[in-house]
Amino acid sequence: MDYLEYYGLKDDPFRLTPDPEYFYPSEDHNLGLKSLEYSVKQSEGFCLITGEPGTGKTTLLNVFIKEWNDRAAIALILTPRLMPEEFLLSVLEDLEVKIEAKTKNELIKAFRDFLIKQSESGRRVIIIVDEAQNLPVETLEELRLLSNLETSREKLLQIVLVGQPELEKKLTRPELRQLNQRITTKVRLGQLGFEETRDYLNYRLIKAGKTFLRFDDSAVKHIYRLSGGIPRLINILALRSLMAAYIDETNIVTKRHVENAEKSIGSNEDLPSPVRTKRVFVPVLIVLLVAISVSALLYFKIPDFFSHKIVNADTNIKQNLSIAVVKKDANIRMAPDLNAQRVGILLKGQRVPVVGEFIDNSGNRWFKIRLFGDREVWIAAELVSLLPEKEERVVP
């Protein structure tokens, strides 16, 4: 039984993908969505959305796109490091505009004809640029020129710039002052407050089919303190805390489970040093995003002290306990077989007690390891290294 089934959840409540179904309408995010709606409906030309990494900009965009997909032609540019002509070609390709032009003037004329045709049919045309802080200055200026495509009554093109706070600073450069003056709608997404963090956790649990599972007050406070209210970091901590609670076979996530999650994240060598957030000083726990398997992602707190014996499955010779250190994030399985069911993932740097070993028919070596709670599973030997005996810590 995996953790979803155990808790009666139909979906992973804290996956990192920007799913619009899990959009939490905080005060800032609600304002951002309404500002986008207003800007497009009023044909204002430009709208600017900024926020620190992990504050939910992409999720907000996905909600907006879902709502406007049937009413507008939308070009979503995700790789903005493009020079002006490359950018224009990318926009036309995303809008599925047939291109027969050979010069830039001809490209712009073809684009204007497309805009007029869409306007006559009552549809908006929207260009959305994600990570817009990476746009070259020349391309930002090109966007200003494209915004001049208009009729006597309205703008033909709506442009949404989404990026990190550096984009705001970039727009204050003298050569971009005309563009900056045209952006009348500007919203910065901030971190969630404490009460919003509590509501956010419950909101996502309910969306995933919450039954009897809950985070107690101590867990919420610790998650908020560690994450600073950044949704992506809340998700990372909440997921790993949930895994720790699952191993304990409890339906209440407590501060101790969050502390276990914190330790598993803190052991990752790729974590940045602490930085200052908008509301509190916290260690920022940003890690490389990984695709989260709904039924197979588990994180564990592994004790450092063991006093068991191991038995070699081939020779039945008892040996002193070995401690294995995980070399990189690795799958663990129910049986010593690559085709066996995956039951979770161990993180790089975690230590586990080895309680047995096995060599399969293909000559692959496997270690049986014991997890917190005396659960025993298998891991390929090549994914771990055994500590020298002098480094092992054994409690009588």
Secondary structure, 3 states (H helix, E strand, C coil): CCHHHHHCCCCCCCCCCCCHHHCCCCHHHHHHHHHHHHHHHCCCCEEEEEECCCCCHHHHHHHHHHHHCCCEEEEEECCCCCCHHHHHHHHHHHCCCCCCCCCHHHHHHHHHHHHHHHHHCCCEEEEEECCHHHCCHHHHHHHHHHCCCECCCCECCEEEEEECCHHHHHHCCHHHHHHHHHCCEEEEECCCCHHHHHHHHHHHHHHCCCCCCEECHHHHHHHHHHHCCCHHHHHHHHHHHHHHHHHCCCCEECHHHHHHHHHHHHCCCCCCCCEECCCCEECCCCCCCCCCCCCCCCCCCCCCCECCCEEECCCCCEECCEEEEECCCEEEECCCCCCCCEEEEECCCCEEEEEEEEECCCCCEEEEEECCCCCEEEEEHHHEEECCHHHCCECC
